[in-house]
Amino acid sequence: MRRAVYAVATSALIAVGAAAQPSATPAASPPAPPARMTIAARWVLDGRGAIVENATVVIEQGRIARIERRFAKDATLSFPSGALLPGLIDVHVHPASIERDGRLGAIGDNAAPGPSMLLAVANLARTLRAGYTTVLSLGSNADLDLRAAIAEGRLAGPRLLTTLAPINNAQLTPDSLRALVRQRAAAGADAIKLFASLGLGDGGAPTMTSEQLDAICGEARTTGLRSVVHAHSSESIRRAVMAGCTAIEHGVFVDQPVLDLMAERGTWFDPQCTMVFDNYLEHRLTWFAGGSYAKPEGEVLLKRGRELGATLTRAAAATKGLKLAFGTDAVAVGNGRNTDDLLCRVERGGQRPMDVIVTATSRNAESLGLANELGAIAPGLAADLIVVAGNPAADIHALSRVGLVMRGGIVHHFDPTQLRP
Ligand SMILES: [Zn+2]
């Protein structure tokens, strides 16, 4: 006997369908979400650690009105074997990073801008389809056009936040670095990205002095922006933490005392578990042809990074009081494979599925300073929601089967074939 995997009330399908259609002419303002709709699901995960079985979420004007503790038979959309949860958030992506002619590139390098921009648009579309309704790009000046197009409803994509181009010049004086922060803020950056260390291959040695970090992160704080730091070694991270920077990315070589220091000072930490290393390993011969990653020692290094990523994720999760964020460092075709890192955090990082889900939703929203706007299913928050096949708190792989993606009350992606039990 065939089993219904989803049901759609016909009266509201029109509203959903209309909202999901791209408009023929560019809109000056975003298309309006349906006035009211309801979604019933076998499981509703609120993104803060609670799970309600057989519940219905009421959405009004693109915002969550309430959760009802019953499976409404007349819901606009119903998913008898699906889980409804907040849209996922990735705080470290690179949508302007593209693969072109086999090489790793970026918008703004020497290639034709039109085709490059289309590849970035495709990156964002894949990310949205994978269930990510908010991302932070770390970052590119090309993000400004993409962010505006998404916000105005001209382009389907996750809510895009950006740091614009990172600050990476360790030769500059503190005053010059402060001026760069103010310039980024004036240009519309949502946060400041800076490099405090060399990369994986150089052992992540510090590049910026404490004085320089104080200047950048202090000025960011003054302008009301968070500061996100690329840092691999314990010493580079220690300096950034003591300078009051908001969040640390990577940290492949961090030791336990510095993990404890981050916990003590309330610094957010985002280790990458596997996807960035897998992505480089799979493409290193073409992306980096002639470069160090294409050589045998590059392969060894990336494989070591992948091992350290899982070990580090485990150590970070076990560090009492450490504020963990979730970001993948998705470049080029890695955009859309973000969930690989959620699976890794459970399977190789030793975390409970529910903890990983909370990190990628409400905790990430908190890390972005947006906890009052998104990241949970709670009254008043934006209706950024996804439906996946099965209960991800029991089997994290459910997050790989995304059947519905809604952002701000508008259905952007609906694929019932993903929802077959
Ligand atoms: Zn990155």
Boltz pocket constraint, residues with backbone or C-beta under 6 A from the ligand:
constraints:
  - pocket:
      binder: B
      contacts: [[A, 92], [A, 93], [A, 94], [A, 138], [A, 329]]
      max_distance: 6.0
